[in-house]
């Protein structure tokens, strides 16, 4: 039987907690997320978005959610050597497609430059 181990006002927070539980090997499910997204003004009235797990794993799941709320899984700002930034994947075809869309209302297909991650996968 599934039991609720956590409730969140924001469905996105519930999905984050569900993902953490799944990463720990617990079969977790998110309930009432669509209600919270479609009718955001009803979120608190229906009790928020619930994270459900099997009752045999409920105590372990609650402990993991408490650790998540306490910040145990947060990344350190100094843990990475290089700063994070959005990849520059603009190409001439994407710029031409954007101009055609803005000027003539014609959507055109385009290609983006491969990211560094794509190149690393190809080299393997």
C-alpha positions in Angstrom: 0.0 0.0 0.0 1.3 3.5 -0.9 1.6 6.1 1.9 2.4 9.8 1.6 5.8 10.6 3.0 5.8 14.3 2.0 3.5 17.1 0.8 4.6 20.1 -1.2 2.8 23.2 -2.3 4.8 23.3 -5.6 4.6 20.2 -7.8 8.1 20.8 -9.0 9.5 20.4 -5.5 7.6 17.1 -5.2 9.2 15.8 -8.4 12.6 16.8 -7.1 12.0 14.8 -3.9 10.6 11.9 -5.9 13.7 11.9 -8.0 16.0 11.8 -5.0 14.0 8.9 -3.5 14.3 7.0 -6.8 18.0 7.7 -6.9 18.2 6.1 -3.4 16.4 3.0 -4.7 13.0 3.7 -3.4 10.0 3.3 -5.7 8.3 6.7 -5.3 5.4 8.3 -7.1 4.0 11.9 -7.3 0.3 12.3 -6.8 -1.9 15.3 -7.5 0.8 17.1 -9.5 -1.5 17.8 -12.5 -4.1 19.3 -10.1 -1.5 21.6 -8.7 -0.3 22.7 -12.1 -3.8 23.0 -13.8 -5.5 24.7 -10.9 -2.7 26.4 -9.0 -5.2 28.3 -6.8 -6.5 25.0 -5.4 -3.0 23.6 -4.5 -3.3 24.1 -0.8 -7.0 23.3 -0.7 -6.4 19.8 -2.0 -3.5 19.3 0.4 -0.7 20.0 -2.0 1.2 17.5 -4.1 2.0 14.3 -2.4 5.0 12.0 -2.7 3.9 8.3 -2.3 6.1 5.3 -1.4 5.4 1.8 -0.3 4.6 1.6 3.4 7.6 -0.7 4.1 10.0 2.0 2.9 8.2 5.0 4.4 10.5 5.6 7.4 13.6 5.5 5.2 11.9 7.8 2.6 10.9 10.3 5.3 14.5 10.4 6.6 15.8 11.1 3.0 13.2 13.9 2.6 14.3 15.4 5.9 17.9 15.3 4.7 16.9 16.9 1.4 15.0 19.7 3.2 18.1 20.2 5.5 20.3 20.7 2.4 22.3 17.5 2.7 22.3 17.0 -1.1 23.1 20.6 -2.0 26.1 21.3 -4.3 29.0 23.4 -3.0 29.6 26.5 -5.1 33.4 25.8 -4.9 33.0 22.1 -5.9 33.5 22.7 -9.6 36.6 24.1 -11.2 35.0 25.7 -14.1 31.9 28.0 -13.9 28.7 26.8 -15.4 27.4 28.6 -18.4 24.9 28.0 -21.2 26.5 26.4 -24.3 26.9 28.6 -27.4 25.2 26.5 -30.0 24.2 29.3 -32.5 24.9 28.6 -36.1 24.3 30.5 -39.3 21.4 28.3 -40.3 19.7 29.0 -36.9 20.1 32.8 -37.4 18.8 32.6 -41.0 15.8 30.6 -39.8 15.1 33.1 -37.0 15.2 36.0 -39.5 12.9 34.2 -41.9 10.5 33.5 -39.1 10.5 37.1 -37.9 10.3 38.8 -41.3 8.2 36.5 -43.4 6.5 34.3 -40.8 8.0 31.2 -42.4 9.4 28.6 -40.0 12.6 27.0 -41.4 14.5 24.0 -40.1 18.1 24.7 -38.9 21.0 22.9 -37.4 22.8 23.8 -34.2 26.5 23.4 -33.5 27.2 20.3 -31.4 27.8 20.9 -27.8 31.0 19.8 -26.0 29.1 16.9 -24.4 28.0 15.6 -27.9 31.6 15.8 -29.1 32.9 13.9 -26.1 30.3 11.1 -26.6 31.3 10.8 -30.3 35.0 10.4 -29.3 34.2 7.5 -27.0 
